[in-house]
Amino acid sequence: MKKTIFALALGTFGLGMAEFGVMGVLTELAQNVGITIPAAGNMISFYAFGVVIGAPVIALISGRFSLKHILLFLVALCVAGNAIFTFSTSYAMLALGRLIAGFPHGAFFGVGAIILSKIVPPGKVTLAVAGMIAGMTVANLAGVPLGTCIGHAFSWRYTFMLIAIFELLVMVAILLWVPEIHDRTEARLAEQFRFLRKPEPWLIFAATMFGNAGVFAWFSFVKPFMVNVSGFSASFMTVIMALMGLGMVLGNLLSGRLSGRFSPLRIAATTDLIIVLSLVLLFVAGEHSVASLTMGFICCAGLFALSAPLQILLLENAKGGELLGAAGGQVAFNLGSAIGAWCGGMMITVGLGWSFVTLPAAVLSFSAMSSLLLYAHVKAKRARAESRVLVDV
C-alpha cells in the first residue's frame, strides 16, 4: 500500500512540475521563442484547458479499463506533451504541447483517489489521498525551484526535458507498485449526474474556480512581479520559488490539522478572506521586499489550504457521482488557473504595471469567498425546510 501511495505521489510530483514549472521560466521562455510575457503566460491557460477537457472524459470511460492501465496512459500523455513543449519553436506548438500535458492532470488525481479508496482501510483514505497530493506540494517546494534554477542557468527547455524523463520513471513505478483494479460503478450514467441538479455543488465549483483564479492571477506572473515591483534579482527567483513552495506545503499541512477542529466550510471561507487581504497588501506594499515575500507566502499557503476542505465539500455534495464530482473539482481548479492567468495578463496588455495583477486577483478571491457564504446560506435554508417537513410529518 505504501509503495502504491509513493508511486502516485511521484505522479503528482511530475504534474506539479509541469503545471507550476513554467512560471519560474516565463521570461526565458518568452525571450527564447520571441513572444511577449503575457503570451507566454497563456501557456498556463492552455495547460488548464487540457485539464478541463481531460478530467470529465477520463471520468466517464474509467469503468471500461483497468485503473492501472488508465494511469499508464495518462502518464504517457504527460511524457508526450512535455516532450512536444520542450522542442517547440512556435506559439502553436507550444500551445499544443501544453494542452496535451494538461489533459491527464485532473484525471490522474481522480483515478488515484479511487485506487486508494479501494486498497486503504476506510478510516485512512483521507490520509492516503493527502500522501498522494503531497507529491505536488513537494514539487513546488523543491522541483519548481530546481527547474527555475536550470532554466535561468541553461535553458527552459532543459527544465521540461527533465520533466518528460521523470514521467518515464513514474510509468515504471506504476507498473511495479500499483495493483490491477477496475472501477465498475453500478450507477447508470444519468444517475451519476443527478447530484448536479442541486445548487450546492455548483457553488463549490465556483468557489474552487474563483479561489484558484485569484491566486493564479498574481502567481502566474510571480517572476516579473518580484523582479520589476519588489526589486529582486532574477537569480534570486530560485529562492523565492522555494519559499512559495514551502508555503504550499505548510498550507496543506495546516489545513489538515485544522480539519479536526473546524468544518471544511469555515476553513475554506476563512482562507479565502486571508488570501483577499494578502493580495490587497501585495498591491499596496509590493515594492517592499519583506512584505512582498510575506504576502506571497501567505497566498501560496492559502492555495493549498483550500484544496482539502473543498474536496471534502465536493464529496459530501456529490453522492452517487463522486468521480464526476472529483473531476469537476479539477476542471474548476484549472479553469480558474486559465481565468486567473488571463486576467493578470490583461493588466499588462492594457498598459498597467505589474503591481496591478493583484487587483483582479483580489476580486476573484473575494468572489470565491462569496460563493462559499452563499453555499452556507443555501445549506441552512435547505436544512430548515427539511426540519419543517419532519415536524409536519
C-alpha positions as CSV (number, residue, x, y, z in Angstrom):
1,M,0.0,0.0,0.0
2,K,2.8,2.5,0.9
3,K,4.5,1.7,-2.4
4,T,1.3,2.5,-4.3
5,I,0.9,5.8,-2.5
6,F,4.6,6.6,-3.3
7,A,4.1,5.8,-7.0
8,L,1.0,8.1,-7.1
9,A,2.9,10.8,-5.2
10,L,5.7,10.6,-7.8
11,G,3.0,11.1,-10.5
12,T,1.6,14.2,-8.8
13,F,5.2,15.5,-8.3
14,G,5.6,15.3,-12.1
15,L,2.2,17.0,-12.6
16,G,3.2,19.8,-10.2
17,M,6.5,20.3,-12.0
18,A,4.7,20.6,-15.4
19,E,1.9,22.9,-14.2
20,F,3.9,25.3,-12.0
21,G,7.4,24.9,-13.6
22,V,6.5,27.3,-16.4
23,M,6.0,30.2,-14.0
24,G,9.6,30.2,-12.9
25,V,11.0,30.3,-16.5
26,L,8.3,32.6,-18.1
27,T,10.7,35.4,-19.1
28,E,13.3,32.9,-20.5
29,L,10.5,31.2,-22.5
30,A,9.2,34.5,-23.9
31,Q,12.7,35.6,-24.9
32,N,13.8,32.3,-26.4
33,V,10.7,31.8,-28.6
34,G,10.2,35.5,-29.4
35,I,6.8,36.2,-27.8
36,T,5.6,38.6,-25.1
37,I,5.4,37.7,-21.4
38,P,1.6,37.8,-21.4
39,A,1.6,35.5,-24.4
40,A,4.0,33.1,-22.6
41,G,1.6,33.3,-19.6
42,N,-1.1,31.8,-21.9
43,M,0.8,28.6,-21.7
44,I,-0.6,28.3,-18.1
45,S,-4.1,28.7,-19.6
46,F,-3.5,26.1,-22.3
47,Y,-2.4,23.6,-19.7
48,A,-5.6,24.4,-17.7
49,F,-7.8,23.9,-20.8
50,G,-6.2,20.5,-21.3
51,V,-7.3,19.6,-17.7
52,V,-10.8,20.9,-18.4
53,I,-11.1,18.6,-21.4
54,G,-9.4,15.6,-20.0
55,A,-10.8,15.2,-16.5
56,P,-14.5,14.5,-17.4
57,V,-13.6,12.4,-20.4
58,I,-11.5,10.0,-18.4
59,A,-14.1,10.0,-15.6
60,L,-16.8,8.8,-18.0
61,I,-14.7,6.0,-19.5
62,S,-12.9,4.8,-16.4
63,G,-15.2,1.8,-16.0
64,R,-14.1,0.3,-19.3
65,F,-10.4,-0.2,-18.5
66,S,-8.2,-1.2,-15.6
67,L,-7.4,1.9,-13.5
68,K,-3.7,0.9,-13.7
69,H,-3.8,1.0,-17.5
70,I,-5.6,4.3,-17.4
71,L,-2.8,5.7,-15.2
72,L,-0.2,4.5,-17.6
73,F,-2.0,6.1,-20.5
74,L,-2.3,9.4,-18.6
75,V,1.4,9.4,-17.7
76,A,2.3,8.6,-21.3
77,L,0.4,11.7,-22.4
78,C,2.4,13.7,-19.8
79,V,5.6,12.5,-21.5
80,A,4.3,13.3,-25.0
81,G,3.0,16.8,-24.0
82,N,6.1,17.9,-22.2
83,A,8.3,16.5,-25.0
84,I,6.4,18.5,-27.6
85,F,6.6,21.6,-25.4
86,T,10.4,21.1,-25.0
87,F,11.1,21.0,-28.7
88,S,8.6,23.6,-29.8
89,T,9.7,26.6,-31.8
90,S,6.3,28.3,-32.5
91,Y,3.4,29.5,-30.4
92,A,1.1,26.9,-31.9
93,M,3.4,24.0,-31.0
94,L,3.9,25.4,-27.5
95,A,0.1,25.6,-27.0
96,L,-0.4,22.0,-28.3
97,G,2.3,20.7,-26.0
98,R,0.7,22.3,-23.0
99,L,-2.8,21.1,-24.0
100,I,-1.6,17.5,-24.2
101,A,0.4,17.8,-21.0
102,G,-2.6,19.2,-19.1
103,F,-5.1,16.5,-20.4
104,P,-4.1,13.8,-17.8
105,H,-3.8,16.2,-14.8
106,G,-7.3,16.1,-13.2
107,A,-8.0,12.5,-14.3
108,F,-4.8,11.3,-12.6
109,F,-6.0,12.7,-9.2
110,G,-9.4,11.2,-9.7
111,V,-8.2,7.8,-10.7
112,G,-5.5,7.8,-8.0
113,A,-8.1,8.7,-5.3
114,I,-10.3,5.8,-6.4
115,I,-7.5,3.3,-6.3
116,L,-6.6,4.4,-2.8
117,S,-10.2,4.2,-1.6
118,K,-10.2,0.6,-2.7
119,I,-7.0,-0.6,-1.1
120,V,-6.8,1.6,2.1
121,P,-8.8,1.0,5.2
122,P,-11.8,3.3,5.4
123,G,-10.5,5.5,8.2
124,K,-7.2,6.2,6.5
125,V,-8.4,7.1,3.0
126,T,-8.1,10.9,3.6
127,L,-4.6,10.5,4.9
128,A,-3.6,8.3,1.9
129,V,-5.0,10.9,-0.6
130,A,-3.1,13.6,1.3
131,G,0.0,11.5,0.8
132,M,-0.7,11.4,-3.0
133,I,-1.3,15.2,-3.1
134,A,1.9,15.7,-1.1
135,G,3.9,15.0,-4.3
136,M,2.5,18.2,-5.8
137,T,3.4,20.3,-2.8
138,V,6.9,18.8,-2.7
139,A,7.2,19.7,-6.4
140,N,6.5,23.3,-5.5
141,L,8.9,23.2,-2.6
142,A,11.9,21.6,-4.4
143,G,11.1,20.7,-8.0
144,V,9.9,24.0,-9.3
145,P,12.8,26.0,-7.7
146,L,15.2,23.5,-9.3
147,G,13.5,23.9,-12.6
148,T,13.7,27.7,-12.2
149,C,17.4,27.4,-11.5
150,I,18.1,25.2,-14.5
151,G,16.0,27.5,-16.8
152,H,17.9,30.5,-15.6
153,A,21.4,29.0,-15.8
154,F,20.9,27.0,-19.0
155,S,17.5,26.9,-20.9
156,W,13.9,26.5,-20.0
157,R,13.9,23.6,-22.5
158,Y,16.2,21.5,-20.2
159,T,13.6,22.0,-17.4
160,F,10.8,20.4,-19.4
161,M,13.0,17.8,-20.9
162,L,13.8,16.6,-17.4
163,I,10.1,16.6,-16.5
164,A,9.4,14.3,-19.6
165,I,12.2,12.0,-18.5
166,F,10.9,11.9,-14.9
167,E,7.5,10.9,-16.2
168,L,9.0,7.8,-17.8
169,L,10.3,6.8,-14.3
170,V,6.7,7.4,-13.0
171,M,5.5,4.9,-15.5
172,V,7.9,2.3,-14.2
173,A,6.8,3.0,-10.6
174,I,3.1,2.5,-11.6
175,L,3.9,-0.8,-13.4
176,L,5.7,-2.1,-10.3
177,W,3.6,-0.8,-7.4
178,V,0.1,-0.1,-8.5
179,P,-2.3,-3.1,-8.4
180,E,-4.8,-4.0,-11.1
181,I,-8.1,-2.5,-10.1
182,H,-11.3,-1.8,-12.0
183,D,-13.9,0.8,-11.1
184,R,-17.2,-0.8,-12.1
185,T,-19.9,1.5,-10.8
186,E,-23.4,0.1,-10.6
187,A,-25.0,3.5,-11.1
188,R,-26.2,4.4,-14.6
189,L,-24.6,7.3,-16.3
190,A,-27.7,9.6,-15.9
191,E,-27.7,8.8,-12.2
192,Q,-24.1,9.9,-11.8
193,F,-25.1,13.4,-12.9
194,R,-28.0,13.6,-10.5
195,F,-26.1,15.5,-7.8
196,L,-25.7,18.4,-10.3
197,R,-29.4,19.2,-10.0
198,K,-28.8,21.0,-6.7
199,P,-27.1,24.4,-6.4
200,E,-24.6,23.3,-3.7
201,P,-22.1,21.5,-5.9
202,W,-22.2,24.4,-8.4
203,L,-21.4,26.9,-5.7
204,I,-18.4,24.7,-4.6
205,F,-17.2,24.5,-8.2
206,A,-17.5,28.3,-8.3
207,A,-15.5,28.7,-5.1
208,T,-12.9,26.4,-6.4
209,M,-12.6,28.2,-9.7
210,F,-12.6,31.7,-8.3
211,G,-10.3,30.8,-5.5
212,N,-7.6,29.3,-7.8
213,A,-8.1,32.1,-10.3
214,G,-7.4,34.7,-7.6
215,V,-4.1,33.3,-6.6
216,F,-3.0,32.5,-10.2
217,A,-3.8,36.0,-11.5
218,W,-0.8,37.1,-9.4
219,F,1.3,33.9,-9.2
220,S,1.3,33.3,-12.9
221,F,3.5,36.4,-13.1
222,V,5.4,35.9,-9.9
223,K,8.8,36.3,-11.6
224,P,8.2,39.7,-13.3
225,F,6.3,40.9,-10.2
226,M,9.2,40.1,-7.9
227,V,11.8,41.4,-10.3
228,N,10.1,44.6,-11.5
229,V,7.9,45.5,-8.5
230,S,9.7,44.1,-5.5
231,G,13.2,44.7,-6.8
232,F,14.7,41.2,-6.5
233,S,17.3,40.0,-9.0
234,A,16.4,37.2,-11.5
235,S,19.0,35.0,-9.9
236,F,17.1,35.2,-6.6
237,M,14.0,33.6,-8.1
238,T,15.1,30.1,-7.2
239,V,14.9,31.1,-3.5
240,I,11.6,32.8,-4.0
241,M,10.0,29.8,-5.7
242,A,11.3,27.6,-2.9
243,L,9.7,29.9,-0.4
244,M,6.4,29.9,-2.3
245,G,6.6,26.1,-2.4
246,L,7.2,25.9,1.3
247,G,4.0,28.0,1.8
248,M,2.1,25.5,-0.3
249,V,3.4,22.5,1.8
250,L,2.7,24.2,5.1
251,G,-0.8,25.4,3.9
252,N,-1.7,21.8,3.1
253,L,-0.5,20.6,6.4
254,L,-2.2,23.3,8.4
255,S,-5.5,22.7,6.7
256,G,-5.3,19.0,7.5
257,R,-4.6,19.8,11.2
258,L,-7.5,22.3,11.4
259,S,-9.9,19.8,9.8
260,G,-10.3,18.0,13.1
261,R,-11.4,21.2,14.9
262,F,-13.3,23.2,12.3
263,S,-15.7,22.5,9.4
264,P,-14.4,22.4,5.9
265,L,-16.6,25.3,5.0
266,R,-15.2,27.5,7.8
267,I,-11.6,26.6,6.9
268,A,-12.2,27.4,3.2
269,A,-14.1,30.7,3.7
270,T,-11.6,32.0,6.2
271,T,-8.7,31.0,3.9
272,D,-10.3,32.9,1.0
273,L,-10.6,36.0,3.2
274,I,-6.9,35.8,4.2
275,I,-6.0,35.5,0.6
276,V,-8.0,38.6,-0.4
277,L,-6.3,40.6,2.3
278,S,-2.9,39.4,1.3
279,L,-3.4,40.3,-2.4
280,V,-4.6,43.8,-1.4
281,L,-1.5,44.2,0.7
282,L,0.7,43.0,-2.2
283,F,-0.8,45.8,-4.3
284,V,-0.2,48.4,-1.6
285,A,3.2,47.3,-0.4
286,G,4.6,45.1,-3.2
287,E,7.6,47.3,-3.6
288,H,8.8,46.4,-0.1
289,S,10.7,43.1,-0.4
290,V,9.9,41.7,3.0
291,A,6.2,42.5,2.7
292,S,6.1,41.1,-0.8
293,L,7.7,37.8,0.2
294,T,5.4,37.5,3.3
295,M,2.2,38.2,1.4
296,G,3.2,35.9,-1.5
297,F,4.0,33.1,1.0
298,I,0.6,33.5,2.6
299,C,-1.2,33.5,-0.8
300,C,0.6,30.3,-1.8
301,A,-0.2,28.7,1.6
302,G,-3.8,29.6,1.1
303,L,-3.9,28.0,-2.4
304,F,-3.2,24.5,-1.0
305,A,-5.0,25.1,2.3
306,L,-8.2,25.4,0.2
307,S,-7.6,22.1,-1.6
308,A,-8.6,19.5,1.1
309,P,-11.7,21.3,2.5
310,L,-13.1,22.0,-1.0
311,Q,-12.6,18.4,-2.0
312,I,-14.4,17.2,1.2
313,L,-17.3,19.6,0.4
314,L,-17.5,18.2,-3.1
315,L,-17.6,14.6,-1.9
316,E,-20.3,15.5,0.6
317,N,-22.4,17.0,-2.2
318,A,-21.8,14.5,-5.0
319,K,-23.4,11.3,-3.7
320,G,-23.7,8.8,-6.5
321,G,-21.3,10.7,-8.7
322,E,-18.2,11.0,-6.6
323,L,-15.8,10.5,-9.5
324,L,-17.6,13.1,-11.7
325,G,-17.6,15.4,-8.7
326,A,-13.8,15.0,-8.2
327,A,-13.3,15.5,-12.0
328,G,-15.5,18.6,-11.9
329,G,-13.4,20.0,-9.0
330,Q,-10.2,19.6,-11.0
331,V,-11.9,21.2,-14.0
332,A,-12.9,24.2,-11.8
333,F,-9.5,24.4,-10.3
334,N,-7.7,24.5,-13.6
335,L,-10.3,26.6,-15.3
336,G,-9.5,29.0,-12.5
337,S,-5.8,28.8,-13.5
338,A,-6.7,29.8,-17.0
339,I,-9.0,32.7,-16.0
340,G,-6.5,34.0,-13.4
341,A,-3.6,33.9,-15.9
342,W,-5.7,35.7,-18.5
343,C,-7.0,38.4,-16.0
344,G,-3.5,39.1,-14.7
345,G,-2.1,39.2,-18.3
346,M,-4.8,41.7,-19.3
347,M,-3.5,44.2,-16.8
348,I,-0.2,44.2,-18.7
349,T,-1.8,44.1,-22.1
350,V,-3.8,47.3,-21.4
351,G,-0.6,49.1,-20.3
352,L,-0.8,48.9,-16.4
353,G,2.2,48.0,-14.3
354,W,3.0,44.6,-12.8
355,S,1.7,45.5,-9.4
356,F,-1.9,45.8,-10.9
357,V,-2.1,42.0,-11.5
358,T,-3.0,41.8,-7.8
359,L,-6.3,43.7,-8.2
360,P,-8.2,41.2,-10.4
361,A,-6.6,38.6,-8.2
362,A,-8.2,40.1,-5.1
363,V,-11.6,40.5,-6.8
364,L,-11.6,36.8,-7.9
365,S,-10.7,35.6,-4.4
366,F,-13.5,37.7,-2.9
367,S,-15.8,36.0,-5.4
368,A,-14.7,32.6,-4.1
369,M,-15.4,33.6,-0.5
370,S,-18.8,35.0,-1.6
371,S,-19.6,31.6,-3.3
372,L,-18.9,29.8,0.0
373,L,-21.0,32.2,2.0
374,L,-23.9,31.7,-0.5
375,Y,-23.4,27.9,-0.2
376,A,-23.7,28.2,3.6
377,H,-26.9,30.1,3.2
378,V,-28.4,27.6,0.7
379,K,-27.5,24.7,3.0
380,A,-29.0,26.4,6.0
381,K,-32.2,27.2,4.1
382,R,-32.4,23.5,2.9
383,A,-31.9,22.2,6.4
384,R,-34.7,24.5,7.8
385,A,-37.1,23.3,5.1
386,E,-36.3,19.7,5.8
387,S,-36.8,20.2,9.5
388,R,-40.2,21.8,8.9
389,V,-41.2,18.8,6.8
390,L,-40.2,16.4,9.6
391,V,-42.2,18.4,12.1
392,D,-45.3,18.4,9.8
393,V,-45.0,14.6,9.4
